Amino acid sequence: MILGLACFLIILAIITTYRVITGPTLTDRLIAADTIGIFMAMVMLLLGLYFNIILLVDIVLAYAILLFVDILIFAKYLEHRELYK
């Protein structure tokens, strides 16, 4: 069941790649790339639970924090067209 859900999330990430490539705006591409990152974090978490590797839970938490900070930086850049104002 866990491996099936991980495979389903990988398929969703592959489908979301279409939006990253052909997104009509830069914002759509950014949101799709973040969604792929969230899907991959969930896959890592599920694999860590399946193989009983507790260290992957900590790695996924750090990865999620980096994804959040990444989106904040890109949002600030898109709003002002520069990082420092």
C-alpha positions in Angstrom: 0.0 0.0 0.0 2.8 2.4 0.9 4.8 1.6 -2.2 1.6 2.0 -4.3 1.0 5.5 -2.9 4.7 6.4 -3.5 4.4 5.3 -7.2 1.2 7.3 -7.5 2.9 10.5 -6.2 5.8 9.9 -8.6 3.2 9.7 -11.5 1.6 12.9 -10.3 5.0 14.6 -10.2 5.7 13.5 -13.8 2.3 14.9 -14.9 3.0 18.2 -13.0 6.2 18.5 -15.0 4.1 19.4 -18.0 2.9 22.6 -16.1 6.5 23.4 -15.3 7.5 23.2 -19.0 4.5 24.8 -20.6 3.1 27.0 -17.8 1.5 30.2 -19.2 3.1 32.4 -16.6 6.2 32.3 -14.4 4.0 32.0 -11.3 2.3 28.8 -12.6 5.7 27.3 -13.3 6.9 28.2 -9.8 3.9 26.7 -8.1 4.2 23.6 -10.2 7.9 23.2 -9.3 7.0 23.6 -5.6 4.3 21.0 -5.9 6.8 18.5 -7.4 9.1 19.2 -4.5 6.3 18.4 -2.1 5.5 15.2 -3.9 9.1 14.1 -3.7 9.2 15.0 0.0 6.2 12.8 0.5 7.8 9.9 -1.5 10.9 10.2 0.7 8.7 10.1 3.8 6.8 7.1 2.6 9.9 5.2 1.7 11.4 6.0 5.1 8.3 4.6 6.7 8.3 1.5 4.5 12.0 0.7 5.1 11.9 1.8 8.7 14.6 4.5 8.3 13.8 7.2 10.8 16.6 9.5 9.6 14.6 10.2 6.4 11.9 11.8 8.5 14.4 14.4 9.6 15.7 14.9 6.1 12.2 15.4 4.8 11.5 18.1 7.5 14.7 19.9 6.5 13.8 19.6 2.8 10.3 21.0 3.5 11.7 24.0 5.3 14.1 24.7 2.4 11.2 24.4 -0.1 9.2 27.0 2.0 12.2 29.4 2.1 12.7 28.9 -1.6 9.2 29.9 -2.4 9.4 33.0 -0.1 12.6 34.1 -1.9 11.0 33.6 -5.4 7.8 35.4 -4.3 9.8 38.4 -3.1 11.8 38.4 -6.3 8.7 38.2 -8.5 7.0 41.1 -6.5 9.9 43.6 -6.6 12.1 42.2 -9.5 15.1 42.3 -7.1 16.0 40.6 -3.9 17.2 43.6 -2.0 15.4 46.9 -2.1 
